Amino acid sequence: MKKKEREDIIRAETEASEATRDAPLSDRAFRKGGTRSVVYSVRLTPEQTEEIQRIADESGVPASGIVREWVLQGLAHEREPSNVDALVDTLSRDVDRLRRRLGRKAS
């Protein structure tokens, strides 16, 4: 699977997860091996949280989804030691950020 495809899947899953996060689980839902989600707390300045919220609002995605996507991208980056892969990952993030900024200016 190519990096772009993986990032698209991560982004789609993040958005789907956020869209249904308050919905009850179906009777058929189960977790393999009893895996549970873990919540991490991080310290950010008010300016940083405001910036994250602004990016989320402009993207139409909840702030927690944006942060989760960034964490998942960082984890994927850590798993791939190739310099070429790291460069492609960086360029992909820069293109996504540019698209958000261009979308904001067009509004």
mmCIF file of the C-alpha atoms, coordinates in Angstrom:
data_MODEL
# 
_entry.id   MODEL 
# 
loop_
_atom_site.group_PDB 
_atom_site.id 
_atom_site.type_symbol 
_atom_site.label_atom_id 
_atom_site.label_alt_id 
_atom_site.label_comp_id 
_atom_site.label_asym_id 
_atom_site.label_entity_id 
_atom_site.label_seq_id 
_atom_site.pdbx_PDB_ins_code 
_atom_site.Cartn_x 
_atom_site.Cartn_y 
_atom_site.Cartn_z 
_atom_site.occupancy 
_atom_site.B_iso_or_equiv 
_atom_site.pdbx_formal_charge 
_atom_site.auth_seq_id 
_atom_site.auth_comp_id 
_atom_site.auth_asym_id 
_atom_site.auth_atom_id 
_atom_site.pdbx_PDB_model_num 
ATOM 1   C CA . MET A 1 1   ? 0.000   0.000  0.000  1.00 0.00 ? 1   MET A CA 1 
ATOM 2   C CA . LYS A 1 2   ? 1.342   3.406  -0.950 1.00 0.00 ? 2   LYS A CA 1 
ATOM 3   C CA . LYS A 1 3   ? 1.789   6.144  1.623  1.00 0.00 ? 3   LYS A CA 1 
ATOM 4   C CA . LYS A 1 4   ? -0.925  8.334  0.045  1.00 0.00 ? 4   LYS A CA 1 
ATOM 5   C CA . GLU A 1 5   ? -3.432  5.469  0.135  1.00 0.00 ? 5   GLU A CA 1 
ATOM 6   C CA . ARG A 1 6   ? -2.581  4.794  3.787  1.00 0.00 ? 6   ARG A CA 1 
ATOM 7   C CA . GLU A 1 7   ? -2.978  8.485  4.656  1.00 0.00 ? 7   GLU A CA 1 
ATOM 8   C CA . ASP A 1 8   ? -6.331  8.602  2.835  1.00 0.00 ? 8   ASP A CA 1 
ATOM 9   C CA . ILE A 1 9   ? -7.517  5.574  4.821  1.00 0.00 ? 9   ILE A CA 1 
ATOM 10  C CA . ILE A 1 10  ? -6.329  7.117  8.101  1.00 0.00 ? 10  ILE A CA 1 
ATOM 11  C CA . ARG A 1 11  ? -8.061  10.399 7.262  1.00 0.00 ? 11  ARG A CA 1 
ATOM 12  C CA . ALA A 1 12  ? -11.325 8.645  6.295  1.00 0.00 ? 12  ALA A CA 1 
ATOM 13  C CA . GLU A 1 13  ? -11.292 6.481  9.414  1.00 0.00 ? 13  GLU A CA 1 
ATOM 14  C CA . THR A 1 14  ? -10.575 9.511  11.599 1.00 0.00 ? 14  THR A CA 1 
ATOM 15  C CA . GLU A 1 15  ? -13.498 11.417 10.105 1.00 0.00 ? 15  GLU A CA 1 
ATOM 16  C CA . ALA A 1 16  ? -15.827 8.399  10.408 1.00 0.00 ? 16  ALA A CA 1 
ATOM 17  C CA . SER A 1 17  ? -14.771 7.843  13.999 1.00 0.00 ? 17  SER A CA 1 
ATOM 18  C CA . GLU A 1 18  ? -15.419 11.461 14.921 1.00 0.00 ? 18  GLU A CA 1 
ATOM 19  C CA . ALA A 1 19  ? -18.774 11.536 13.124 1.00 0.00 ? 19  ALA A CA 1 
ATOM 20  C CA . THR A 1 20  ? -20.067 8.567  15.139 1.00 0.00 ? 20  THR A CA 1 
ATOM 21  C CA . ARG A 1 21  ? -18.168 8.959  18.393 1.00 0.00 ? 21  ARG A CA 1 
ATOM 22  C CA . ASP A 1 22  ? -21.326 9.541  20.476 1.00 0.00 ? 22  ASP A CA 1 
ATOM 23  C CA . ALA A 1 23  ? -23.384 6.854  18.750 1.00 0.00 ? 23  ALA A CA 1 
ATOM 24  C CA . PRO A 1 24  ? -23.955 3.642  20.722 1.00 0.00 ? 24  PRO A CA 1 
ATOM 25  C CA . LEU A 1 25  ? -22.110 0.542  19.573 1.00 0.00 ? 25  LEU A CA 1 
ATOM 26  C CA . SER A 1 26  ? -24.125 -2.084 17.765 1.00 0.00 ? 26  SER A CA 1 
ATOM 27  C CA . ASP A 1 27  ? -24.917 -5.374 19.506 1.00 0.00 ? 27  ASP A CA 1 
ATOM 28  C CA . ARG A 1 28  ? -22.470 -7.073 17.119 1.00 0.00 ? 28  ARG A CA 1 
ATOM 29  C CA . ALA A 1 29  ? -19.547 -4.793 18.042 1.00 0.00 ? 29  ALA A CA 1 
ATOM 30  C CA . PHE A 1 30  ? -16.627 -6.276 19.920 1.00 0.00 ? 30  PHE A CA 1 
ATOM 31  C CA . ARG A 1 31  ? -12.970 -5.555 20.459 1.00 0.00 ? 31  ARG A CA 1 
ATOM 32  C CA . LYS A 1 32  ? -10.392 -8.140 19.528 1.00 0.00 ? 32  LYS A CA 1 
ATOM 33  C CA . GLY A 1 33  ? -8.330  -9.216 22.482 1.00 0.00 ? 33  GLY A CA 1 
ATOM 34  C CA . GLY A 1 34  ? -10.053 -6.757 24.818 1.00 0.00 ? 34  GLY A CA 1 
ATOM 35  C CA . THR A 1 35  ? -8.160  -3.822 23.303 1.00 0.00 ? 35  THR A CA 1 
ATOM 36  C CA . ARG A 1 36  ? -9.306  -0.520 24.750 1.00 0.00 ? 36  ARG A CA 1 
ATOM 37  C CA . SER A 1 37  ? -8.712  3.006  23.581 1.00 0.00 ? 37  SER A CA 1 
ATOM 38  C CA . VAL A 1 38  ? -6.427  5.107  25.725 1.00 0.00 ? 38  VAL A CA 1 
ATOM 39  C CA . VAL A 1 39  ? -6.792  8.846  26.171 1.00 0.00 ? 39  VAL A CA 1 
ATOM 40  C CA . TYR A 1 40  ? -3.615  10.917 26.387 1.00 0.00 ? 40  TYR A CA 1 
ATOM 41  C CA . SER A 1 41  ? -3.485  14.374 27.882 1.00 0.00 ? 41  SER A CA 1 
ATOM 42  C CA . VAL A 1 42  ? -1.048  16.877 26.449 1.00 0.00 ? 42  VAL A CA 1 
ATOM 43  C CA . ARG A 1 43  ? -0.194  20.378 27.553 1.00 0.00 ? 43  ARG A CA 1 
ATOM 44  C CA . LEU A 1 44  ? -0.658  23.043 24.922 1.00 0.00 ? 44  LEU A CA 1 
ATOM 45  C CA . THR A 1 45  ? -0.745  26.790 25.188 1.00 0.00 ? 45  THR A CA 1 
ATOM 46  C CA . PRO A 1 46  ? -4.045  28.579 24.599 1.00 0.00 ? 46  PRO A CA 1 
ATOM 47  C CA . GLU A 1 47  ? -2.574  29.895 21.349 1.00 0.00 ? 47  GLU A CA 1 
ATOM 48  C CA . GLN A 1 48  ? -1.777  26.364 20.183 1.00 0.00 ? 48  GLN A CA 1 
ATOM 49  C CA . THR A 1 49  ? -5.249  25.064 21.014 1.00 0.00 ? 49  THR A CA 1 
ATOM 50  C CA . GLU A 1 50  ? -6.821  28.054 19.277 1.00 0.00 ? 50  GLU A CA 1 
ATOM 51  C CA . GLU A 1 51  ? -4.716  27.351 16.193 1.00 0.00 ? 51  GLU A CA 1 
ATOM 52  C CA . ILE A 1 52  ? -5.713  23.672 16.216 1.00 0.00 ? 52  ILE A CA 1 
ATOM 53  C CA . GLN A 1 53  ? -9.374  24.640 16.572 1.00 0.00 ? 53  GLN A CA 1 
ATOM 54  C CA . ARG A 1 54  ? -9.076  27.148 13.710 1.00 0.00 ? 54  ARG A CA 1 
ATOM 55  C CA . ILE A 1 55  ? -7.537  24.493 11.438 1.00 0.00 ? 55  ILE A CA 1 
ATOM 56  C CA . ALA A 1 56  ? -10.249 22.019 12.459 1.00 0.00 ? 56  ALA A CA 1 
ATOM 57  C CA . ASP A 1 57  ? -13.041 24.530 11.823 1.00 0.00 ? 57  ASP A CA 1 
ATOM 58  C CA . GLU A 1 58  ? -11.645 25.391 8.401  1.00 0.00 ? 58  GLU A CA 1 
ATOM 59  C CA . SER A 1 59  ? -11.308 21.704 7.536  1.00 0.00 ? 59  SER A CA 1 
ATOM 60  C CA . GLY A 1 60  ? -14.758 20.785 8.827  1.00 0.00 ? 60  GLY A CA 1 
ATOM 61  C CA . VAL A 1 61  ? -13.263 18.113 11.073 1.00 0.00 ? 61  VAL A CA 1 
ATOM 62  C CA . PRO A 1 62  ? -13.341 17.977 14.893 1.00 0.00 ? 62  PRO A CA 1 
ATOM 63  C CA . ALA A 1 63  ? -10.132 19.179 16.557 1.00 0.00 ? 63  ALA A CA 1 
ATOM 64  C CA . SER A 1 64  ? -9.575  15.783 18.173 1.00 0.00 ? 64  SER A CA 1 
ATOM 65  C CA . GLY A 1 65  ? -9.713  14.196 14.716 1.00 0.00 ? 65  GLY A CA 1 
ATOM 66  C CA . ILE A 1 66  ? -7.053  16.597 13.413 1.00 0.00 ? 66  ILE A CA 1 
ATOM 67  C CA . VAL A 1 67  ? -4.778  15.876 16.377 1.00 0.00 ? 67  VAL A CA 1 
ATOM 68  C CA . ARG A 1 68  ? -5.360  12.112 16.090 1.00 0.00 ? 68  ARG A CA 1 
ATOM 69  C CA . GLU A 1 69  ? -4.496  12.279 12.376 1.00 0.00 ? 69  GLU A CA 1 
ATOM 70  C CA . TRP A 1 70  ? -1.245  14.106 13.170 1.00 0.00 ? 70  TRP A CA 1 
ATOM 71  C CA . VAL A 1 71  ? -0.327  11.515 15.799 1.00 0.00 ? 71  VAL A CA 1 
ATOM 72  C CA . LEU A 1 72  ? -1.053  8.631  13.416 1.00 0.00 ? 72  LEU A CA 1 
ATOM 73  C CA . GLN A 1 73  ? 1.016   10.292 10.695 1.00 0.00 ? 73  GLN A CA 1 
ATOM 74  C CA . GLY A 1 74  ? 3.864   10.724 13.161 1.00 0.00 ? 74  GLY A CA 1 
ATOM 75  C CA . LEU A 1 75  ? 3.668   7.064  14.154 1.00 0.00 ? 75  LEU A CA 1 
ATOM 76  C CA . ALA A 1 76  ? 3.688   6.000  10.514 1.00 0.00 ? 76  ALA A CA 1 
ATOM 77  C CA . HIS A 1 77  ? 6.699   8.225  9.949  1.00 0.00 ? 77  HIS A CA 1 
ATOM 78  C CA . GLU A 1 78  ? 8.551   6.621  12.870 1.00 0.00 ? 78  GLU A CA 1 
ATOM 79  C CA . ARG A 1 79  ? 7.973   3.137  11.456 1.00 0.00 ? 79  ARG A CA 1 
ATOM 80  C CA . GLU A 1 80  ? 9.524   4.026  8.102  1.00 0.00 ? 80  GLU A CA 1 
ATOM 81  C CA . PRO A 1 81  ? 13.200  4.904  8.354  1.00 0.00 ? 81  PRO A CA 1 
ATOM 82  C CA . SER A 1 82  ? 13.645  5.633  4.648  1.00 0.00 ? 82  SER A CA 1 
ATOM 83  C CA . ASN A 1 83  ? 14.670  9.212  3.872  1.00 0.00 ? 83  ASN A CA 1 
ATOM 84  C CA . VAL A 1 84  ? 12.624  9.124  0.659  1.00 0.00 ? 84  VAL A CA 1 
ATOM 85  C CA . ASP A 1 85  ? 9.530   8.043  2.584  1.00 0.00 ? 85  ASP A CA 1 
ATOM 86  C CA . ALA A 1 86  ? 10.108  10.781 5.141  1.00 0.00 ? 86  ALA A CA 1 
ATOM 87  C CA . LEU A 1 87  ? 10.412  13.360 2.371  1.00 0.00 ? 87  LEU A CA 1 
ATOM 88  C CA . VAL A 1 88  ? 7.208   12.162 0.682  1.00 0.00 ? 88  VAL A CA 1 
ATOM 89  C CA . ASP A 1 89  ? 5.419   12.242 4.048  1.00 0.00 ? 89  ASP A CA 1 
ATOM 90  C CA . THR A 1 90  ? 6.605   15.797 4.702  1.00 0.00 ? 90  THR A CA 1 
ATOM 91  C CA . LEU A 1 91  ? 5.585   16.918 1.229  1.00 0.00 ? 91  LEU A CA 1 
ATOM 92  C CA . SER A 1 92  ? 2.171   15.296 1.633  1.00 0.00 ? 92  SER A CA 1 
ATOM 93  C CA . ARG A 1 93  ? 1.576   17.124 4.927  1.00 0.00 ? 93  ARG A CA 1 
ATOM 94  C CA . ASP A 1 94  ? 2.716   20.384 3.325  1.00 0.00 ? 94  ASP A CA 1 
ATOM 95  C CA . VAL A 1 95  ? 0.326   19.866 0.382  1.00 0.00 ? 95  VAL A CA 1 
ATOM 96  C CA . ASP A 1 96  ? -2.558  19.155 2.796  1.00 0.00 ? 96  ASP A CA 1 
ATOM 97  C CA . ARG A 1 97  ? -1.725  22.279 4.790  1.00 0.00 ? 97  ARG A CA 1 
ATOM 98  C CA . LEU A 1 98  ? -1.517  24.346 1.574  1.00 0.00 ? 98  LEU A CA 1 
ATOM 99  C CA . ARG A 1 99  ? -4.905  23.001 0.432  1.00 0.00 ? 99  ARG A CA 1 
ATOM 100 C CA . ARG A 1 100 ? -6.454  24.027 3.766  1.00 0.00 ? 100 ARG A CA 1 
ATOM 101 C CA . ARG A 1 101 ? -4.942  27.509 3.489  1.00 0.00 ? 101 ARG A CA 1 
ATOM 102 C CA . LEU A 1 102 ? -6.079  27.933 -0.122 1.00 0.00 ? 102 LEU A CA 1 
ATOM 103 C CA . GLY A 1 103 ? -9.549  26.747 0.842  1.00 0.00 ? 103 GLY A CA 1 
ATOM 104 C CA . ARG A 1 104 ? -9.638  29.297 3.645  1.00 0.00 ? 104 ARG A CA 1 
ATOM 105 C CA . LYS A 1 105 ? -8.630  32.147 1.305  1.00 0.00 ? 105 LYS A CA 1 
ATOM 106 C CA . ALA A 1 106 ? -11.232 31.123 -1.282 1.00 0.00 ? 106 ALA A CA 1 
ATOM 107 C CA . SER A 1 107 ? -14.044 31.454 1.293  1.00 0.00 ? 107 SER A CA 1 
# 
